[in-house]
Amino acid sequence: MRELRQIRGLKYPDEFVVRHFFKRGLSDRPGRVLELGCGTGNNLSLYLTWGWDCVGADYDQDALKDARFNLGSGPDLIQADLSQGAPEITGTFDAVIIPNLLCYLTSAQADAALIGLRAHLTPGCELFVRTRAIDDYRYGRGVEEEPDGYRLATPETGEAGLFNLFYSPAGLVERLTRTLSLEEPTVLTCRFDNVQAGRPVPNNSDVIVWGRCG
């Protein structure tokens, strides 16, 4: 794995991925982890440092090339269109992390991707999901294509024309319980301001859920 100053793309794991990793004791029991929407590998770098076997899937081939540069030859990196369902994977996983994907999938696509993972989860598999909440700045800014799902008209965030599905905490827990048999979920929220295209964008809002799959 590269030194920090050599890393391409995001250099640090998501702060809530880090919280989940240590609060759930994953640093003490290495296993096999899958990340959907792995990008350039910033979240997998945490798992790799603590001896986990890492598998990442993403649509963007350039991001996967950077992930390979950043993480080295060890992780298995898969190019996959996750809007078409779960990636082609083999074996089972002790942890699944989905920090930045579900908001870009329709309700039907999200169900297909999650249900496709069922056969690949070990009993008690750790699950982490972070996605966009219904009180986010972007909610309602665009054309509604399904309940709580909008084709965005927000050029200031770089997402004009992209689909976004927004979740309530209860709605996200319901989806994860129904598709992956999530048990004893921990539910957190995160609201923050950001800078997009050189201007402040207030009220970014995410919902985070973690727990184990039954």
SVG drawing of the C-alpha trace seen along z (x, -y; Angstrom):
<svg xmlns="http://www.w3.org/2000/svg" viewBox="-44 -30 49 49">
<polyline fill="none" stroke="black" stroke-width="0.4" points="0.0,0.0 1.3,-3.5 2.5,-6.1 -0.2,-8.8 1.4,-11.5 1.4,-9.1 -2.3,-8.2 -4.4,-9.1 -7.9,-10.4 -9.4,-10.4 -6.6,-9.9 -8.6,-8.9 -11.4,-6.5 -14.9,-7.8 -15.1,-8.8 -18.1,-6.6 -16.4,-3.6 -13.6,-4.2 -16.0,-4.4 -17.8,-1.2 -14.5,0.6 -13.2,0.0 -16.5,-0.2 -17.4,3.3 -14.0,4.7 -13.1,5.5 -9.5,4.5 -9.3,7.6 -10.8,10.2 -9.6,9.9 -11.7,11.6 -12.9,10.9 -14.6,7.6 -16.5,6.4 -17.1,2.8 -19.7,1.8 -18.7,-1.5 -15.1,-1.3 -13.8,-4.2 -10.1,-4.7 -9.9,-2.4 -9.7,-4.9 -12.1,-2.8 -10.5,0.5 -7.1,-0.9 -8.3,-0.7 -9.2,2.9 -6.1,3.8 -3.9,2.2 -5.4,4.5 -4.9,7.6 -8.3,8.1 -8.7,9.7 -10.3,7.0 -12.7,7.1 -13.9,3.9 -16.4,3.3 -17.0,0.1 -18.3,-1.1 -15.5,-3.6 -12.5,-1.9 -10.3,-4.9 -11.1,-4.8 -10.3,-1.1 -6.9,-1.8 -6.2,-4.3 -7.4,-1.8 -4.9,0.7 -2.1,-1.9 -3.1,-2.9 -3.7,0.5 -1.2,2.7 -1.8,6.2 -3.5,7.8 -7.2,6.7 -9.5,8.2 -11.0,5.2 -14.0,5.8 -15.5,3.5 -19.3,3.8 -22.4,1.8 -24.1,2.1 -27.3,0.7 -27.6,4.1 -27.4,6.0 -24.6,7.4 -21.2,7.9 -19.9,11.3 -18.2,12.5 -17.2,15.8 -16.9,17.0 -18.3,15.4 -17.6,12.2 -17.4,11.3 -18.1,7.6 -19.8,5.6 -19.5,1.8 -21.6,-0.4 -20.6,-4.0 -21.6,-5.9 -23.8,-3.9 -27.4,-3.4 -28.4,-7.0 -27.6,-6.5 -29.8,-3.4 -33.5,-3.3 -35.5,-1.3 -35.7,1.7 -32.0,1.5 -31.1,1.3 -33.2,4.3 -31.5,6.3 -28.0,5.4 -28.6,6.2 -30.5,9.4 -27.7,10.6 -25.4,10.5 -27.3,12.9 -25.6,16.1 -22.2,14.5 -22.6,13.4 -21.2,15.4 -23.5,15.8 -23.3,12.6 -21.6,10.7 -21.0,7.1 -22.9,4.5 -22.2,0.8 -24.3,-1.5 -24.2,-5.3 -26.5,-7.1 -28.3,-10.4 -31.2,-11.4 -34.5,-12.9 -33.6,-16.2 -30.6,-16.7 -30.2,-19.9 -30.8,-18.1 -34.1,-16.6 -36.9,-17.8 -34.4,-19.7 -35.2,-18.0 -37.8,-15.8 -39.4,-13.2 -39.2,-9.7 -40.3,-7.6 -41.2,-8.3 -38.2,-10.1 -36.3,-9.7 -35.3,-12.6 -33.4,-13.3 -31.3,-16.1 -31.1,-19.7 -28.2,-20.7 -25.2,-21.8 -23.5,-23.3 -23.0,-19.8 -21.8,-18.3 -24.8,-15.9 -27.2,-17.6 -29.0,-14.8 -28.1,-12.1 -30.7,-10.1 -30.8,-10.3 -32.9,-8.3 -33.3,-9.7 -33.8,-7.7 -35.4,-8.2 -33.6,-6.2 -36.6,-3.9 -36.8,-3.4 -33.1,-2.4 -33.4,0.0 -36.5,1.5 -34.7,2.1 -31.7,3.7 -33.8,5.8 -35.9,7.1 -33.1,7.8 -30.2,8.8 -31.8,9.8 -30.1,6.9 -30.2,7.4 -29.9,5.0 -29.1,2.0 -27.3,-1.1 -28.7,-4.2 -26.8,-7.5 -27.3,-10.8 -24.7,-13.3 -25.4,-16.8 -22.7,-19.1 -21.9,-22.0 -19.7,-21.5 -18.0,-23.5 -19.1,-22.6 -17.9,-24.4 -16.3,-27.1 -19.5,-27.9 -20.8,-26.8 -23.6,-24.2 -25.4,-23.9 -27.4,-21.0 -25.8,-17.9 -27.4,-15.1 -26.7,-11.4 -28.1,-8.4 -25.7,-5.7 -26.8,-2.2 -24.6,0.7 -25.3,4.1 -24.9,7.8 -26.8,9.9 -28.8,12.8"/>
</svg>
